[in-house]
């Protein structure tokens, strides 16, 4: 595949536009995960920021402290993994036009 300067400039401009579009999509993306059969739920945006945490009220007692901590950690980790997968898929979809050059991009997730 041979590219001239004009082709590269066009690809760069398209890349910049697609990157801005992806950033916007990631900001509005919300991924949810849960642990303990839904007793602890977490939601994270595409920028890997925790935006919501829901804990079953039955866990809110001193004797459940350790279980609650474990469930929150698990819910957040599950949500983070799901978010990473979604971000990776979105970036692949967004930058498919780059073909083999896409492999030169740093991972977004």
C-alpha positions in Angstrom: 0.0 0.0 0.0 1.6 3.2 -1.2 0.4 6.5 0.2 1.3 10.0 -1.0 1.4 13.1 1.2 -2.1 14.1 0.2 -3.5 10.7 1.1 -1.8 10.9 4.5 -3.1 14.4 5.2 -6.7 13.3 4.3 -6.4 10.3 6.6 -5.0 12.5 9.4 -7.9 14.9 9.1 -10.4 12.0 9.1 -8.6 10.5 12.1 -9.0 13.8 14.0 -12.7 14.0 13.2 -13.2 10.4 14.2 -11.3 10.9 17.4 -13.4 13.8 18.5 -16.5 11.8 17.6 -15.3 8.9 19.7 -14.5 11.1 22.7 -18.0 12.4 22.6 -19.5 8.9 22.4 -17.3 7.7 25.3 -18.4 10.6 27.5 -22.0 9.6 27.1 -21.4 5.8 27.3 -22.5 4.1 30.5 -21.7 0.5 31.2 -23.1 -1.4 34.2 -21.8 -4.4 36.1 -22.9 -6.2 39.2 -21.8 -8.8 41.8 -23.5 -10.9 44.4 -26.5 -11.5 42.2 -27.2 -7.8 41.9 -26.5 -6.9 45.6 -23.8 -4.5 44.5 -24.0 -2.7 41.1 -21.7 -0.2 39.6 -21.9 2.0 36.5 -18.9 3.5 34.7 -18.7 5.9 31.8 -16.4 5.4 28.7 -13.7 7.5 30.4 -13.5 4.8 33.2 -15.1 7.1 35.8 -17.4 5.5 38.3 -20.7 7.3 37.9 -23.1 5.2 40.0 -22.9 2.6 42.8 -26.0 0.8 44.1 -25.8 -1.3 47.2 -28.6 -3.5 48.5 -29.8 -2.1 51.9 -29.6 -5.6 53.5 -25.8 -5.3 53.3 -25.6 -2.1 55.3 -24.8 -3.5 58.7 -21.5 -3.7 60.6 -21.5 -7.5 60.4 -21.6 -7.4 56.6 -18.7 -4.9 56.2 -16.2 -7.4 54.7 -18.8 -8.9 52.3 -19.9 -5.4 51.2 -16.3 -4.4 50.5 -15.7 -7.6 48.5 -19.0 -7.1 46.5 -18.2 -3.5 45.7 -14.7 -4.3 44.5 -16.1 -7.2 42.4 -18.8 -5.0 40.9 -16.4 -2.2 40.0 -13.9 -4.7 38.5 -16.5 -6.4 36.4 -17.8 -3.0 35.2 -14.3 -1.8 34.4 -13.7 -5.0 32.3 -17.0 -4.5 30.4 -16.1 -0.8 29.8 -12.7 -1.7 28.5 -14.3 -4.2 26.0 -16.8 -1.6 24.9 -14.2 1.1 24.4 -12.0 -1.3 22.4 -14.9 -2.3 20.2 -15.9 1.4 19.6 -12.4 2.4 18.8 -12.0 -0.5 16.3 -15.3 0.5 14.7 -14.4 4.2 14.6 -10.9 3.7 13.1 -11.4 0.8 10.8 -10.7 3.1 7.8 -7.1 3.2 8.8 -6.6 -0.4 7.9 -3.2 -1.7 8.8 -2.2 1.7 10.2 -4.7 1.2 13.0 -2.3 -1.2 14.7 0.1 1.7 15.3 -2.4 3.5 17.5 -2.1 3.2 21.3 -4.9 1.2 23.0 -7.7 3.4 24.3 -8.6 1.0 27.1 
